[in-house]
Amino acid sequence: MRIEQRNNIRINEPATPADGAGTATIVFAHGFGCDQTMWRYLEPMFRDRYRTVLFDLVGSGGSDLSAYDFDSYTSLHAHAGDLLQVIKAVGDGPVICIGHSVSSMTALLASIAEPQRFAAQIMLAPSPCYVDDPEDGYHGGFSREDIDDLLGAMDSNYLGWASTMAPVIMGAPGQPALGQELAHSFCRTDPTIALHFARTTFLSDHRADLPRNTTPALIVQCDDDFIAPMPVGDYLRAHMPHSTLQVIENMGHCPHMSAPQACHAPIRAFLDGLHL
């Protein structure tokens, strides 16, 4: 199957062609339990100057579910390989990648593997490791027991877990419809794939990869996010070369949905500063 179908790729050309030799491309990579529709608030804000690309991770949304290999996807490196394939399929030059949550780490791994393919990376609510490491002084937000309980709840009653946890993950107390939307997105995901991807996500630890980054990066951290708390953003900035940290006012883990304007402003300023 062609990658365009496998990952359900959608391309939008800019409304106004950019000045200069060409138009920069932004690739949007969604997070766990989501699909490309979650970008519908933020992505259109960039169409005035950029060519935008949306796609679904294998196992999510409109992707080819039969392409989900349970052996390969035990590591985020497999998703990083998929991202590189998408980038190669949609653009000739370096791209800007905007990744949400776990896809921020996937993009980091892809940019380390093939840095020439990336002009910049934007990391929304990222975390290199969700589990606390007291010996290293690292605060990821969860104990290993917390993660085991979370995965156990998903395994025993995935739909119940999704309905309960999605509004908490979304936050946005003044926008309850967004929590319901995220719950529906979780529930549309194949439970077996969701649990497998959750294990890969929440048990991953890519702290050692951070110093290997050579791509200009903007870390966008929410000031109230229990999935990726504030110390995580500080850790990323301290250990990731060529990175800038921007904290925005937002309760929840999905600022591209609950606070798109607050996300857009620092991203646009960061990209303008790179003169892409």
Steps between C-alpha positions, in 0.01 A plus 500: 500500500622850416600712799244763401227246575677326785528824698196677353709799388328831424683799348385864500674755280546855639235759421773753418827367355801598708759740366834356399611170356228279643233434759590334828306189598361432848425137590258451792535181709220421746523335841373183665137408440452784252504554126566783258161662560627623836710757313199675344524801733874563470602381153286746296679790674815412306347461154559865414875439462569131528421177321346277768494122520272293721521125552391225737742281692473136399232353725311828535224687316471420131833318477532141383452308825635181342839673469537516880783257584491418870866395498630812325291753690632401841741790444443861402780453247253316276267801504801723434573291192140546386529876547813508285316307230215753512746789474676342204164447329371856540795734457836544337657736753530514878166522680370645823342233718239586761452202728259459789590305814662165412541608136735773622740227606439308178596813303808547717616146421433554130692828499797336672499218244475731196554862609524624142127440460402744776510880500339524845289305745219620722424287805155545654465360855801267458654260749815293454404274793174478695640311798670677790868424555587612855864397465540736204280767655262465204130572550298347217166522677434130572646220708549163333209375710282780359583392145437134578160592647416710195590220260313249716186713489528525121544125472203410721248754365635714218173674413436585863855631537465709184172656609636586845851612416454691174332805662774504767774487238333769292447732796334811358227515769319773311483290181343164599429409137875465441527239775211311346664517159823357635306221673331414171839500327641262761197274465533487120854365535540122490543408871776249432701753300426775753631294792809398306575860398434618856763259632747623240419861586490499879791263555736671257798696625679722249683730739834374372404605145441866586865615482524354147256753358638735232171640367361836621217410736220681678360332810144617575405400853168561675508651848248241630548159338509190719620280209804721433548727803711814503824335621497291182521811284785634709683168467457497123632852467800427721600180320402567140737715291356759263170508692278780630231458765171689486247451780138579417202540727287190452348226712538164331715301262354605163569872456466479121130435565423691818732799444589516128563874496734473797689226311508681169656824624828355637531252215461771237747725682750216527473412131519866398822525696648211304419673168380177341 
